Amino acid sequence: MKRNLLKFVSMATLVISCSAQADWAAQVEDDIFSGGKQAMLLGTIADANGVTFDCTHDTLSMAYIEKGSLSSESSVPVTMIVKVDNNAPVRFEGAFSKRNEEYLQASTSVGDIKKVLSQLKQAKSKMLVGLSFDAVNKKMSFTADVEGSTKAVNEFAKACELNI
């Protein structure tokens, strides 16, 4: 089992970027199921990885994503730590898994995601994202620029009806 976890995490580390320029954008669409909106906020860290926030009328999630594929549909527990500018780090428990045919993700839908969005809305310098895979004692971190995040977060929050 530990060997499989190590393989799983090793696949995830193939596309690591320590620091890069981020571009932030929100995509908003009608949600046929709720009659409201669904939206995705994407911060691109590099060509192959980024941070996403997804919402519908009654759901909110956050994920670190990177290009890659897995043959397995299994997931691995991951601790995500997000720090925006000089704010205190915010910890999340989540799972590392396949997002779709092109991307892997470390995602969570629990914890204070709104707090991170609020900090990102006011950000001036950078966003740090850390992933810790305790089962195999592996840690990774990424740095994203926050330029353009205020406008994108405002658009996302409006579509998601978030008070941040």
C-alpha positions as CSV (number, residue, x, y, z in Angstrom):
1,M,0.0,0.0,0.0
2,K,2.7,2.4,1.0
3,R,4.5,1.6,-2.3
4,N,1.4,2.5,-4.3
5,L,1.0,5.7,-2.3
6,L,4.6,6.7,-3.1
7,K,4.0,6.0,-6.8
8,F,0.9,8.1,-6.7
9,V,2.6,11.0,-5.0
10,S,5.7,10.7,-7.3
11,M,3.4,11.1,-10.3
12,A,2.2,14.3,-8.8
13,T,5.6,15.7,-8.4
14,L,6.6,15.4,-12.0
15,V,5.1,18.8,-12.9
16,I,6.2,21.0,-10.0
17,S,6.9,24.7,-10.3
18,C,8.4,26.5,-7.3
19,S,7.4,30.0,-8.4
20,A,5.6,31.6,-11.3
21,Q,3.4,34.4,-12.5
22,A,-0.3,33.7,-11.9
23,D,-3.2,34.9,-14.1
24,W,-6.6,35.0,-12.3
25,A,-9.9,34.6,-14.1
26,A,-13.4,33.7,-13.2
27,Q,-15.8,31.8,-15.5
28,V,-19.5,32.0,-14.7
29,E,-22.3,30.0,-16.3
30,D,-25.9,29.3,-15.6
31,D,-26.6,26.3,-13.4
32,I,-29.5,24.3,-14.8
33,F,-29.9,22.3,-11.6
34,S,-30.3,25.3,-9.2
35,G,-31.5,28.0,-11.5
36,G,-28.6,30.1,-10.2
37,K,-25.0,30.3,-11.3
38,Q,-22.0,28.0,-11.2
39,A,-18.5,29.4,-11.3
40,M,-14.9,28.6,-11.4
41,L,-12.0,30.9,-10.2
42,L,-8.7,29.8,-11.7
43,G,-5.3,31.1,-10.7
44,T,-2.6,29.8,-13.1
45,I,0.7,29.1,-11.4
46,A,2.5,27.8,-14.5
47,D,1.5,26.2,-17.8
48,A,0.7,22.9,-16.1
49,N,-0.6,23.8,-12.6
50,G,-2.8,26.2,-10.7
51,V,-5.4,26.8,-8.0
52,T,-9.2,26.6,-8.6
53,F,-12.2,27.5,-6.6
54,D,-15.5,26.0,-7.8
55,C,-19.1,26.8,-6.7
56,T,-22.7,26.2,-7.3
57,H,-25.6,27.8,-5.4
58,D,-25.0,25.6,-2.4
59,T,-21.4,24.2,-2.8
60,L,-17.9,25.6,-2.5
61,S,-14.6,23.8,-3.1
62,M,-10.9,24.6,-3.6
63,A,-8.2,22.6,-5.3
64,Y,-4.6,22.7,-6.4
65,I,-4.5,21.2,-9.9
66,E,-1.8,20.0,-12.2
67,K,-1.6,18.3,-15.6
68,G,-1.1,14.6,-15.3
69,S,-2.9,11.3,-15.4
70,L,-3.4,8.3,-13.2
71,S,-4.5,4.9,-14.1
72,S,-6.3,4.5,-10.8
73,E,-9.4,6.2,-9.5
74,S,-8.2,6.0,-5.9
75,S,-7.4,9.0,-3.8
76,V,-4.7,9.8,-1.2
77,P,-5.3,11.9,1.9
78,V,-3.5,15.3,1.7
79,T,-3.2,18.3,4.0
80,M,-3.4,21.6,2.1
81,I,-2.0,24.8,3.6
82,V,-2.7,28.2,2.0
83,K,-1.1,31.4,3.0
84,V,-1.9,34.7,1.3
85,D,0.5,37.6,1.9
86,N,1.3,38.0,5.6
87,N,-2.0,36.4,6.8
88,A,-1.8,33.3,9.0
89,P,-1.7,30.0,7.1
90,V,-5.1,28.2,6.7
91,R,-5.1,24.4,6.8
92,F,-7.5,22.1,5.0
93,E,-7.8,18.3,4.9
94,G,-8.5,16.9,1.5
95,A,-7.8,14.2,-1.1
96,F,-5.4,14.0,-4.0
97,S,-7.1,12.3,-6.9
98,K,-7.9,12.4,-10.6
99,R,-9.9,15.6,-11.5
100,N,-10.6,14.7,-15.1
101,E,-8.8,13.1,-18.1
102,E,-6.1,15.8,-18.1
103,Y,-5.7,17.0,-14.5
104,L,-4.9,15.7,-11.0
105,Q,-6.1,17.6,-8.0
106,A,-5.7,18.1,-4.3
107,S,-9.1,19.2,-3.3
108,T,-11.3,20.1,-0.3
109,S,-14.8,21.3,0.3
110,V,-14.5,21.7,4.0
111,G,-12.8,24.3,6.1
112,D,-12.6,28.1,5.8
113,I,-12.4,28.5,2.0
114,K,-14.3,31.8,2.3
115,K,-11.4,33.1,4.5
116,V,-8.9,32.3,1.7
117,L,-11.1,34.0,-0.9
118,S,-11.4,37.1,1.3
119,Q,-7.6,37.2,1.7
120,L,-7.1,36.7,-2.0
121,K,-9.5,39.5,-2.8
122,Q,-7.3,41.9,-0.8
123,A,-4.0,40.3,-1.7
124,K,-1.0,42.5,-2.7
125,S,2.0,40.1,-3.0
126,K,1.7,36.3,-3.2
127,M,-0.2,33.1,-2.4
128,L,1.6,30.1,-1.1
129,V,0.1,26.6,-1.4
130,G,1.6,23.7,0.4
131,L,0.6,20.0,0.1
132,S,1.6,17.4,2.7
133,F,1.2,13.7,2.1
134,D,1.8,12.3,5.6
135,A,1.4,8.6,4.5
136,V,4.6,8.9,2.5
137,N,6.3,11.9,4.3
138,K,6.2,14.0,1.1
139,K,5.8,17.8,1.1
140,M,5.5,20.2,-1.9
141,S,4.9,24.0,-2.1
142,F,4.0,26.4,-4.8
143,T,4.0,30.2,-5.1
144,A,1.5,32.1,-7.1
145,D,1.4,35.8,-8.0
146,V,-1.9,37.5,-7.0
147,E,-2.1,40.1,-9.8
148,G,-5.6,40.2,-11.1
149,S,-7.0,38.2,-8.2
150,T,-9.2,41.1,-6.8
151,K,-11.3,41.5,-9.9
152,A,-11.6,37.7,-10.5
153,V,-12.5,37.0,-6.8
154,N,-15.2,39.8,-6.9
155,E,-16.8,38.2,-10.1
156,F,-16.6,34.7,-8.6
157,A,-18.1,35.8,-5.2
158,K,-21.0,37.7,-6.9
159,A,-21.9,34.6,-9.0
160,C,-21.6,32.3,-6.0
161,E,-23.6,34.7,-3.7
162,L,-20.7,34.8,-1.2
163,N,-20.3,37.5,1.3
164,I,-16.6,38.0,1.6
